[in-house]
Amino acid sequence: MTQPRPLRVLHGPVNVGNQPWTLSREERRIGCQSDVVVNYPTWARYRADRVLGRHGDRSASTIVRRGWFALSAPWRYDVLHFYFGRSFTCWDDYGSRNPLWFADLKLARRIGRKVFMTLQGCDVRLSDRTAEIDPWAPCHLGRCSSAAACRASLDRSRRHLIESVLPLADRVFVLNPDLARHVPGALFMPYASVDVGTASVREPARTEAVTLLHAPSDPTIKGTSLIVEAVERLKRRFPIRFVTVAGLPHEEAMKQYEQADLVIDQVLCGWYGGLAVEAMAMGKPVACYVRDDDLRFVPAAMAAEIPLVRVTPATLEGDLAAALERRQEWPEWGRRSRDYVLRWHDPARIAASMVRAYLHPDSEFDLDAER
């Protein structure tokens, strides 16, 4: 008897936060033919099965390679899972848009392939609306370094994405719950960017100077200036070693995270990021600002179990001081954090739910079904 052909899944054209790679590896374990292909690598040096060129490379060979892969992929894969509001014909590193933007996505739809999109933050977050929602959001003019550009042109591009492109997808997922405010019908997906089960566990130290770590991908978005000011004041009262990590390749950054006793993720965005998942998988307590009103987009059981040290921008120093005064409890907080990511951020479980969605896009994306 002929064996059924495995489901062929393509992830790309960017690997932001390592979500595509980790999901793809788990999909392979399930039996899919799952590949990650990117138009170009980034400074984080996340892995991919194939890289089509260098950032900004306009050589004839790279243009032909990119174009051929983009327009042939819909014929060679059953599922095209795009990320960060782009498809393989969205050559953002070349500057302005061209008529071929999303041509591969449209072709995939035309020939009956399944199309999915995972949105990850500023690819779709409307700056003007977000500023109206939360006075602490980074999208206010003068706070985020990109806010002026967002108002001038990027919000218009995001609205085009929301209104004209995303409706072509079989399913749209968001990794940050606030994005569901902007995209009708989008479904929240937890980060699956870390192999949480194999992460090296390093329990917080109970004595000597405490090591606080902050790793901003963009300081204006993460509220880094507020964090630095609060920590500098706290140094007058507590023995603190403060470490910031920025611009390192992912593997090198992870080695720095292992040394932390408590990680401060962000204090403006309203949800935790991939850094927090990595730290919690290591058994670290994590401090973060969570916007309560966005929890309606998160599974109720998940929202009820969030183990974060909850802080707000307005009360940051006091919130961190209260955590520092309970330092003897940090190992237990770290264990709860690891239990939480094993339950809600296990890429094997998320991949199983994802494959079920590939096969039946209208099915319920129920992470509890895999427990």
C-alpha positions as CSV (number, residue, x, y, z in Angstrom):
1,M,0.0,0.0,0.0
2,T,1.3,3.4,-0.9
3,Q,2.2,5.6,2.1
4,P,0.4,8.9,2.2
5,R,2.6,11.9,1.3
6,P,3.6,14.0,4.3
7,L,2.1,17.5,4.7
8,R,4.5,20.0,3.1
9,V,4.7,23.2,5.1
10,L,6.8,26.3,4.4
11,H,7.6,28.9,7.0
12,G,9.1,32.3,6.1
13,P,10.1,34.8,4.7
14,V,11.7,36.0,8.0
15,N,12.6,34.3,11.2
16,V,11.6,36.8,13.9
17,G,12.2,35.6,17.4
18,N,12.9,32.0,16.3
19,Q,9.2,31.1,16.3
20,P,9.2,29.7,12.7
21,W,12.3,27.5,13.4
22,T,11.1,25.9,16.6
23,L,7.6,25.2,15.3
24,S,9.0,23.8,12.1
25,R,11.3,21.3,13.9
26,E,8.3,20.1,16.0
27,E,6.2,19.7,12.8
28,R,8.9,17.5,11.4
29,R,8.8,15.3,14.5
30,I,5.0,14.9,13.9
31,G,5.8,13.8,10.4
32,C,5.4,16.9,8.2
33,Q,7.9,18.0,5.6
34,S,8.4,21.4,7.2
35,D,11.0,23.9,6.1
36,V,12.1,27.4,7.1
37,V,13.3,29.6,4.3
38,V,14.2,33.3,4.7
39,N,15.0,36.1,2.2
40,Y,17.9,37.2,4.3
41,P,19.4,36.6,7.7
42,T,19.2,39.0,10.7
43,W,21.7,40.1,13.3
44,A,20.2,37.5,15.8
45,R,21.5,34.7,13.5
46,Y,18.4,32.5,14.0
47,R,18.6,29.3,12.0
48,A,16.9,28.5,8.7
49,D,17.0,25.6,6.2
50,R,17.7,27.9,3.4
51,V,18.8,31.6,3.1
52,L,18.0,33.2,-0.3
53,G,20.5,36.1,-0.1
54,R,22.0,38.9,2.0
55,H,20.1,41.9,3.3
56,G,19.8,44.5,0.5
57,D,21.7,42.4,-2.0
58,R,20.3,43.5,-5.5
59,S,22.6,41.3,-7.6
60,A,20.9,39.6,-10.5
61,S,21.5,36.1,-9.0
62,T,19.8,37.0,-5.7
63,I,16.8,38.6,-7.4
64,V,16.4,35.6,-9.7
65,R,16.8,33.2,-6.7
66,R,14.3,35.1,-4.6
67,G,11.8,35.5,-7.4
68,W,12.0,31.9,-8.5
69,F,11.6,30.5,-5.0
70,A,8.7,32.8,-4.1
71,L,6.6,32.0,-7.2
72,S,7.5,28.3,-7.3
73,A,6.8,27.7,-3.5
74,P,3.0,27.6,-3.8
75,W,3.3,24.7,-6.3
76,R,5.7,22.8,-4.0
77,Y,4.1,23.2,-0.6
78,D,0.6,22.4,0.8
79,V,0.8,25.1,3.5
80,L,2.5,28.5,3.3
81,H,2.9,30.0,6.8
82,F,4.0,33.6,6.6
83,Y,5.4,35.8,9.3
84,F,5.6,39.5,10.3
85,G,3.0,40.6,7.7
86,R,5.2,39.6,4.7
87,S,5.4,37.0,2.0
88,F,8.4,35.9,0.0
89,T,7.7,38.6,-2.7
90,C,7.8,41.4,0.0
91,W,11.3,42.6,-0.5
92,D,11.3,45.1,2.3
93,D,15.1,45.4,2.3
94,Y,14.9,46.9,-1.2
95,G,12.9,49.8,-0.1
96,S,9.6,50.8,-1.7
97,R,6.8,48.4,-2.5
98,N,6.4,47.0,-6.0
99,P,3.5,45.3,-7.9
100,L,4.7,41.8,-6.9
101,W,4.2,42.3,-3.1
102,F,2.1,39.3,-1.9
103,A,2.0,37.8,-5.4
104,D,3.0,34.4,-4.0
105,L,0.4,34.6,-1.3
106,K,-2.3,35.4,-3.9
107,L,-1.0,32.6,-6.2
108,A,-1.2,30.2,-3.3
109,R,-4.8,31.1,-2.7
110,R,-5.6,30.9,-6.4
111,I,-4.4,27.3,-6.7
112,G,-6.0,26.1,-3.5
113,R,-3.1,26.1,-1.0
114,K,-3.5,26.8,2.7
115,V,-2.2,30.2,3.7
116,F,-1.5,31.2,7.3
117,M,0.0,34.4,8.8
118,T,1.5,34.9,12.2
119,L,1.8,38.5,13.3
120,Q,4.4,39.5,15.9
121,G,4.1,43.1,16.9
122,C,4.8,46.3,14.9
123,D,4.1,44.5,11.7
124,V,0.4,45.2,12.3
125,R,0.1,47.2,15.5
126,L,-1.6,50.5,14.6
127,S,0.4,53.2,16.3
128,D,-2.4,55.8,16.5
129,R,-5.0,53.5,18.0
130,T,-2.6,51.9,20.4
131,A,-1.7,55.4,21.8
132,E,-5.4,56.0,22.4
133,I,-5.8,52.8,24.3
134,D,-3.0,53.1,26.9
135,P,-1.2,56.3,28.1
136,W,1.9,54.1,28.7
137,A,2.0,52.4,25.3
138,P,5.3,53.0,23.5
139,C,3.4,54.2,20.4
140,H,3.1,57.8,21.6
141,L,4.9,60.5,19.7
142,G,8.2,61.2,21.4
143,R,8.4,57.9,23.1
144,C,9.1,55.2,20.4
145,S,11.8,56.2,17.9
146,S,9.5,55.1,15.1
147,A,6.3,56.7,16.2
148,A,6.6,59.6,13.8
149,A,7.2,57.3,10.8
150,C,4.3,55.2,11.9
151,R,1.9,58.1,11.8
152,A,3.3,59.4,8.5
153,S,3.2,56.1,6.5
154,L,3.5,52.8,8.4
155,D,0.0,52.9,9.9
156,R,-1.4,53.3,6.4
157,S,0.5,50.2,5.2
158,R,-0.7,48.3,8.2
159,R,-4.3,49.2,7.5
160,H,-3.8,47.9,3.9
161,L,-2.4,44.7,5.3
162,I,-5.4,44.3,7.7
163,E,-8.1,45.2,5.1
164,S,-6.8,43.8,1.9
165,V,-4.2,41.0,2.6
166,L,-5.0,39.3,5.8
167,P,-8.6,38.4,4.7
168,L,-6.9,36.1,2.0
169,A,-5.4,33.9,4.8
170,D,-7.1,30.8,6.0
171,R,-6.1,31.8,9.6
172,V,-4.3,34.7,11.2
173,F,-2.5,34.2,14.5
174,V,-1.1,36.9,16.8
175,L,1.7,36.4,19.4
176,N,0.8,39.5,21.4
177,P,-2.8,39.7,22.5
178,D,-3.2,43.4,21.9
179,L,-2.8,42.7,18.2
180,A,-6.2,41.0,18.2
181,R,-7.7,44.5,18.7
182,H,-6.5,45.5,15.3
183,V,-7.1,42.3,13.3
184,P,-10.7,41.0,13.1
185,G,-10.9,37.2,13.6
186,A,-7.2,36.9,14.6
187,L,-6.5,34.2,17.2
188,F,-3.9,34.4,20.0
189,M,-1.0,31.9,19.8
190,P,1.5,31.6,22.7
191,Y,5.2,31.9,21.8
192,A,6.6,28.6,20.7
193,S,10.1,30.0,20.2
194,V,12.0,28.0,22.9
195,D,12.5,24.3,23.3
196,V,11.3,24.8,26.9
197,G,11.8,21.1,27.9
198,T,15.5,21.1,27.3
199,A,16.3,24.6,28.5
200,S,19.2,24.8,31.1
201,V,17.7,25.5,34.5
202,R,19.6,27.9,36.6
203,E,17.9,28.7,39.9
204,P,18.2,32.3,41.2
205,A,20.9,32.8,43.9
206,R,19.7,33.6,47.4
207,T,22.7,35.5,48.7
208,E,25.2,38.1,47.6
209,A,24.4,40.8,45.1
210,V,21.3,40.1,43.0
211,T,21.8,40.1,39.2
212,L,18.9,41.9,37.4
213,L,19.0,41.5,33.6
214,H,17.3,43.5,30.8
215,A,17.6,42.7,27.1
216,P,15.9,45.3,25.0
217,S,15.5,44.6,21.3
218,D,14.4,48.3,21.1
219,P,14.9,50.4,24.2
220,T,12.2,52.9,23.3
221,I,9.6,50.1,23.0
222,K,10.7,48.2,26.1
223,G,10.8,51.2,28.4
224,T,14.5,50.8,29.0
225,S,15.0,54.3,30.3
226,L,12.3,53.8,33.0
227,I,13.9,50.5,34.0
228,V,17.4,52.0,34.2
229,E,16.2,54.9,36.3
230,A,14.3,52.7,38.7
231,V,17.2,50.2,39.1
232,E,19.7,53.0,39.8
233,R,17.6,54.3,42.6
234,L,17.1,50.8,44.0
235,K,20.9,50.3,44.1
236,R,20.9,52.7,47.1
237,R,18.9,50.2,49.0
238,F,19.8,46.8,47.6
239,P,23.0,45.1,46.5
240,I,22.3,45.0,42.7
241,R,24.3,44.0,39.7
242,F,22.4,45.3,36.6
243,V,23.2,43.7,33.2
244,T,21.8,44.9,29.9
245,V,22.1,42.6,26.8
246,A,21.7,44.1,23.3
247,G,23.0,43.3,19.8
248,L,24.3,39.8,20.6
249,P,23.6,36.7,18.5
250,H,20.9,34.7,20.1
251,E,23.2,31.9,21.4
252,E,25.5,34.3,23.0
253,A,22.6,36.2,24.6
254,M,21.2,33.0,26.1
255,K,24.5,32.5,28.0
256,Q,24.0,35.9,29.5
257,Y,20.4,35.1,30.5
258,E,21.6,32.1,32.5
259,Q,23.5,34.3,34.9
260,A,20.4,36.4,35.9
261,D,18.5,36.1,39.1
262,L,15.6,38.1,37.9
263,V,14.8,39.3,34.4
264,I,13.0,42.6,33.6
265,D,11.3,42.1,30.3
266,Q,9.4,45.3,29.4
267,V,7.2,48.0,31.1
268,L,5.3,49.6,28.2
269,C,4.0,47.0,25.7
270,G,1.5,45.2,27.9
271,W,2.6,41.6,27.3
272,Y,5.7,39.6,27.7
273,G,8.0,38.6,24.8
274,G,10.3,35.8,23.8
275,L,13.0,36.9,26.3
276,A,10.5,36.2,29.1
277,V,9.7,32.7,27.8
278,E,13.4,31.9,27.6
279,A,14.1,33.2,31.1
280,M,11.1,31.4,32.6
281,A,12.2,28.1,30.9
282,M,15.5,28.5,32.8
283,G,13.6,28.8,36.0
284,K,14.0,32.6,36.4
285,P,11.4,35.0,37.8
286,V,10.4,37.6,35.3
287,A,9.1,41.2,35.9
288,C,6.8,42.6,33.2
289,Y,3.9,45.0,32.6
290,V,0.8,43.1,31.5
291,R,-2.2,45.2,30.3
292,D,-5.2,43.6,32.0
293,D,-7.7,44.5,29.3
294,D,-5.8,42.5,26.7
295,L,-6.2,39.3,28.7
296,R,-9.6,38.8,27.2
297,F,-7.8,37.6,24.0
298,V,-5.8,34.9,26.0
299,P,-7.2,31.5,27.1
300,A,-8.8,32.0,30.5
301,A,-6.8,29.2,32.1
302,M,-3.5,30.7,30.8
303,A,-4.4,34.2,32.0
304,A,-5.1,32.8,35.4
305,E,-1.8,31.1,35.7
306,I,0.6,33.9,34.6
307,P,3.5,33.8,37.1
308,L,5.1,37.1,36.3
309,V,6.2,39.7,38.8
310,R,3.6,42.2,37.7
311,V,4.8,45.8,37.4
312,T,3.4,49.0,36.0
313,P,5.3,52.0,34.6
314,A,3.9,54.3,37.2
315,T,4.9,52.0,40.2
316,L,8.0,50.3,38.8
317,E,10.4,51.2,41.5
318,G,8.0,50.1,44.3
319,D,7.0,46.9,42.5
320,L,10.7,45.9,42.0
321,A,11.5,46.8,45.6
322,A,8.7,44.6,46.9
323,A,10.1,41.7,44.8
324,L,13.6,42.3,46.1
325,E,12.4,42.2,49.7
326,R,11.0,38.7,49.0
327,R,14.2,37.4,47.3
328,Q,14.2,34.2,49.4
329,E,11.0,33.2,47.4
330,W,12.6,33.7,44.0
331,P,13.5,30.0,43.5
332,E,9.9,29.0,44.1
333,W,8.8,31.8,41.7
334,G,11.3,30.4,39.2
335,R,9.8,26.9,39.5
336,R,6.3,28.2,38.9
337,S,7.6,30.1,35.9
338,R,9.1,27.0,34.4
339,D,5.9,25.0,35.1
340,Y,4.0,27.7,33.3
341,V,6.0,27.7,30.1
342,L,6.0,23.9,30.1
343,R,2.2,24.1,30.1
344,W,1.6,27.0,27.8
345,H,4.7,27.5,25.6
346,D,5.7,23.9,24.8
347,P,6.4,24.0,21.0
348,A,5.5,20.3,20.7
349,R,1.9,21.0,21.9
350,I,1.6,24.2,19.9
351,A,2.9,22.5,16.8
352,A,0.3,19.7,17.2
353,S,-2.5,22.3,17.4
354,M,-0.9,24.1,14.4
355,V,-0.9,21.0,12.2
356,R,-4.6,20.3,13.1
357,A,-5.3,23.9,12.0
358,Y,-3.4,23.3,8.7
359,L,-5.6,20.3,8.0
360,H,-8.8,21.9,9.2
361,P,-8.5,25.7,9.2
362,D,-11.9,26.1,10.8
363,S,-11.1,23.9,13.7
364,E,-10.8,25.3,17.2
365,F,-7.2,26.1,18.1
366,D,-7.4,24.5,21.5
367,L,-4.0,24.0,23.3
368,D,-5.7,22.1,26.1
369,A,-6.6,19.4,23.5
370,E,-3.0,18.3,23.5
371,R,-2.7,17.7,27.3
